[in-house]
Amino acid sequence: MLERWFKLAENRTGVRQEMLGGVTTFMTMSYIIVVNPRILAEAGMPIEGVLFATCISRPPWRRW
């Protein structure tokens, strides 16, 4: 069902590869959300504000 719904064969990919890509993206984003505020807090910025800004920031060319 997933193969047809997402046209995986047409895009020359598979469920395993897409799952690995999703997990990698999630882990990377989680790391950034944890580490970025700590680094900027050491520079004197308020950690709550930096955490909020990190969570809501995104490139302008990406959709939510």
LINWOUR-V409115 format. One record per pair of residues at least 24 apart in sequence whose C-alpha atoms are under 8 Angstrom apart, sorted by the first residue. I is the first residue (numbers start at 0). J is the second residue. D is the distance in whole Angstrom. If there is no record, write none. Layout:
((I,J,D) (I,J,D))
//
This chain:
none
//
